């Protein structure tokens, strides 16, 4: 099968329309975070002379893997959950539960970023990122509700 690669602002996106099954699509979604986890584990094998580099590289790869696995629409975790639900024939969970889970995850992360700002005076960029995503999600939900009326 051929993959279509499209450039997006946050990296490359591989079109999944040409994949043959949900299993192969799930593998595609999990391969990036899995590679980050493998890189994090491999960096632990570096000699102790590189302690600062090793710690930073480990933390960066682990944080990237975990953030990509969040169940937020557009992230790998959302796509992986969608594949799991659809492969089991559960379209209701894919169409109803996942968007709500995505919304509440964004809401939770926005509130957590407000805590970071209040407690440490840091986290403005995190708040901006999550609040813009939350506003976009609310806007699309309102447009969808308006079209249904």
C-alpha positions in Angstrom: 0.0 0.0 0.0 1.1 3.6 -0.6 1.0 6.2 2.1 0.1 9.8 1.3 2.2 12.3 3.1 0.8 15.7 3.7 2.7 18.6 5.3 1.1 20.2 8.3 2.2 22.9 10.7 3.2 20.5 13.5 5.0 17.9 11.3 4.1 15.3 8.7 0.7 13.6 8.6 0.4 10.3 6.8 -3.0 9.8 5.2 -4.6 6.6 6.5 -7.2 6.1 3.7 -4.9 3.7 1.9 -4.3 1.4 4.9 -6.0 -2.0 4.7 -7.2 -2.5 8.2 -7.7 -0.9 11.6 -4.8 -3.0 12.9 -2.3 -1.5 10.5 -3.7 2.0 11.2 -3.4 1.3 14.9 0.3 0.3 14.4 0.8 3.5 12.5 -0.6 5.6 15.3 1.5 3.8 18.0 4.8 3.7 16.1 5.8 7.3 16.8 5.2 7.1 20.6 6.8 3.6 20.7 9.9 5.0 19.0 10.1 7.8 21.5 9.9 5.2 24.3 12.6 3.1 22.7 14.9 6.1 22.3 14.3 7.0 26.0 15.3 3.5 27.1 18.3 3.4 24.7 19.7 6.7 26.1 19.9 5.1 29.5 22.7 2.9 28.0 24.9 5.9 27.4 28.0 6.2 29.5 27.7 8.1 32.8 29.9 10.9 31.4 26.9 12.1 29.5 24.6 12.4 32.6 23.1 15.8 31.8 22.5 14.9 28.2 21.1 11.5 29.1 18.6 12.9 31.6 17.4 15.6 29.2 17.1 13.3 26.3 15.3 10.6 28.4 12.8 13.2 29.8 12.2 14.8 26.4 11.5 11.5 24.6 9.3 10.2 27.4 7.3 13.4 27.6 6.9 13.4 23.8 5.6 9.8 23.9 3.2 10.4 26.7 1.8 13.7 25.3 1.3 12.0 21.9 -0.8 9.3 23.6 -3.3 11.8 25.0 -6.8 11.1 23.8 -7.1 14.5 22.2 -8.4 14.8 18.6 -5.5 15.1 16.3 -3.1 13.2 18.6 -1.9 9.6 18.2 -3.8 8.5 21.3 -7.1 9.6 19.9 -6.5 7.9 16.6 -5.4 4.7 18.4 -8.5 4.6 20.5 -10.6 5.3 17.5 -9.0 2.3 15.7 -9.6 0.1 18.7 -13.3 1.0 19.0 -13.9 0.7 15.3 -12.2 -2.6 15.0 -14.6 -4.0 17.6 -17.6 -2.5 15.7 -18.2 0.1 18.4 -19.0 3.2 16.2 -21.0 4.9 19.0 -17.9 5.1 21.2 -15.9 6.4 18.2 -18.5 9.0 17.3 -19.8 10.1 20.7 -17.5 9.1 23.5 -14.1 10.0 22.0 -15.0 13.6 21.1 -16.3 14.1 24.7 -13.2 12.4 26.1 -11.1 14.7 24.0 -13.0 17.8 25.2 -12.8 16.9 28.9 -9.1 16.0 28.6 -8.5 19.5 27.1 -10.6 21.1 29.8 -8.6 19.2 32.5 -5.2 20.2 31.0 -6.4 23.9 30.7 -7.3 23.9 34.4 -4.0 22.2 35.3 -2.1 24.9 33.3 -4.0 27.6 35.3 -2.7 25.9 38.4 0.8 26.0 37.1 0.5 29.7 36.4 -1.0 30.4 39.9 1.4 28.2 41.8 4.7 28.7 40.0 4.2 31.7 37.7 5.0 29.5 34.7 2.9 27.7 32.1 1.5 30.6 30.1 2.3 28.9 26.8 0.7 25.7 28.0 -2.4 27.5 28.9 -2.5 29.3 25.6 -2.1 26.0 23.7 -4.8 24.2 25.5 -7.2 27.0 25.7 -7.0 27.7 22.0 -7.6 24.0 21.3 -10.5 24.1 23.7 -12.1 27.2 22.1 -11.7 25.6 18.6 -13.5 22.5 19.9 -16.3 24.5 21.4 -16.6 26.5 18.2 -16.9 23.4 16.1 -19.5 21.9 18.5 -21.6 25.0 18.3 -21.5 25.0 14.5 -22.5 21.3 14.5 -25.4 22.0 16.9 -26.5 25.0 14.8 -26.5 22.9 11.6 -28.6 20.2 13.3 -31.3 22.7 14.3 
